């Protein structure tokens, strides 16, 4: 986690997804997207003094019509699933120490979170979902959305 230094380098590093975008060299260190080690650094936020944490997870492609094809797609899908599993574990681990509010990710989600071809539509859906969550008192509730747990929608997949 970077807390000082060149903002441009930090922003470039935050997009440096292995196998997709190159790493960034900064003062003798190789920097990559923080999601590689922790997509949602709850422990870091607590260490910095947070008492309330709001999580907006990306979720995962739980309704993709076919499995990822190719090494890069499979690696990214695996990384995404591992990140969501780590997030669930971190929420469970730290929920007794701080208030953690989690906006449920889009579900069903029929595309990989690394597929940017539908970004506008997904942003609109996420905005509507988050607005509904806020309007229904989401900031007053804690808990784990079911859509964060590993699952798939078999009825939406190809036979």
C-alpha positions in Angstrom: 0.0 0.0 0.0 1.3 3.4 -0.9 0.7 6.4 1.3 3.1 8.9 -0.2 5.1 9.5 -3.3 4.3 10.1 -7.0 0.5 9.9 -7.6 1.0 9.1 -11.3 3.2 6.1 -10.5 0.7 4.9 -7.8 -2.2 5.2 -10.3 -0.3 3.3 -13.0 0.7 0.6 -10.4 -3.0 0.3 -9.4 -3.8 -0.8 -13.0 -0.8 -3.2 -13.4 -2.7 -6.4 -13.5 -0.3 -9.3 -14.1 -0.6 -10.8 -17.6 -2.7 -7.8 -18.7 -0.8 -4.6 -18.0 2.9 -4.2 -17.2 4.3 -3.7 -13.7 5.6 -0.3 -12.7 9.1 0.3 -11.5 9.3 2.9 -8.7 12.4 3.6 -6.7 13.8 0.2 -7.2 10.6 -1.7 -6.5 8.2 -3.5 -8.8 4.6 -2.3 -8.2 1.5 -4.2 -9.4 -2.2 -3.8 -8.7 -2.8 -4.2 -4.9 -5.5 -6.7 -5.7 -2.8 -9.2 -6.3 -2.1 -9.4 -2.6 -5.3 -8.1 -1.2 -8.2 -6.7 -3.4 -9.9 -5.3 -0.3 -7.3 -4.4 2.3 -9.5 -4.5 5.4 -6.6 -5.3 7.8 -4.7 -2.3 6.4 -7.7 0.0 6.9 -8.1 -1.2 10.5 -4.3 -0.7 11.2 -4.7 2.9 10.0 -7.6 3.4 12.4 -10.8 2.7 10.5 -13.8 1.8 12.7 -16.3 1.5 9.8 -15.5 0.0 6.4 -17.6 0.1 3.3 -16.9 -2.6 0.7 -18.0 -2.4 -2.9 -16.8 -5.8 -4.4 -16.6 -6.6 -8.0 -18.0 -10.1 -7.6 -17.3 -12.7 -10.2 -18.8 -14.1 -13.4 -21.3 -16.5 -11.8 -23.5 -16.8 -14.9 -21.0 -17.0 -17.7 -22.3 -19.0 -20.6 -19.0 -20.9 -21.0 -15.8 -21.4 -19.0 -12.8 -19.0 -19.5 -10.9 -19.9 -22.7 -7.1 -19.5 -22.8 -4.4 -19.2 -20.3 -4.8 -15.5 -19.6 -8.6 -15.7 -19.2 -8.3 -18.7 -16.9 -5.6 -17.0 -14.8 -7.7 -13.8 -14.4 -10.8 -15.8 -13.5 -8.8 -17.8 -10.9 -7.4 -14.5 -9.5 -10.9 -13.1 -9.3 -12.2 -16.1 -7.5 -9.3 -16.1 -5.1 -9.8 -12.4 -4.4 -13.5 -12.9 -3.5 -12.6 -15.9 -1.3 -10.0 -13.7 0.5 -12.6 -11.0 0.9 -15.1 -13.3 2.5 -12.4 -14.6 4.9 -11.3 -11.1 5.8 -14.8 -9.9 6.5 -15.4 -12.9 8.7 -12.1 -12.4 10.5 -12.5 -8.7 11.2 -16.3 -8.3 11.6 -16.1 -8.4 15.4 -13.5 -5.5 15.4 -15.1 -3.0 13.1 -18.4 -2.3 11.4 -18.1 -3.7 7.8 -20.9 -2.9 5.4 -20.8 -4.8 2.1 -22.8 -3.8 -1.0 -23.9 -7.0 -2.7 -22.1 -7.5 -6.0 -24.0 -7.8 -9.2 -25.6 -11.3 -9.5 -26.1 -12.9 -11.8 -23.1 -11.6 -13.6 -22.7 -13.1 -17.1 -19.3 -11.6 -17.9 -15.9 -11.7 -16.4 -15.0 -8.7 -14.3 -12.0 -8.3 -16.6 -14.3 -8.0 -19.7 -14.7 -4.3 -20.3 -17.0 -4.5 -23.3 -20.1 -4.0 -21.1 -18.6 -1.4 -18.7 -21.4 1.2 -19.1 -24.2 -1.3 -18.6 -22.5 -2.9 -15.6 -21.9 0.5 -14.1 -25.6 1.4 -14.5 -26.6 -1.9 -12.9 -24.2 -1.4 -10.0 -25.4 2.2 -9.5 -29.0 1.0 -9.3 -28.1 -1.8 -7.0 -26.1 0.4 -4.7 -28.8 3.1 -4.6 -31.4 0.4 -3.6 -29.0 -0.9 -1.0 -28.5 2.6 0.5 -32.3 3.4 0.3 -33.0 0.1 2.2 -30.7 1.0 5.1 -27.5 -0.7 3.9 -25.3 1.5 5.9 -27.1 0.5 9.1 -26.6 -3.3 8.4 -23.6 -5.6 8.5 -23.3 -9.0 7.1 -22.1 -11.1 4.2 -24.2 -11.0 0.9 -24.9 -14.5 -0.4 -23.6 -13.4 -3.8 -20.1 -13.1 -2.4 -20.0 -16.8 -1.7 -18.8 -19.2 -4.4 -21.7 -20.2 -6.6 -22.9 -20.4 -10.2 -26.1 -20.2 -12.1 -26.3 -23.6 -13.9 -29.6 -22.7 -15.5 -27.9 -19.8 -17.4 -25.0 -21.9 -18.7 -24.8 -23.7 -22.0 -25.6 -27.4 -21.9 
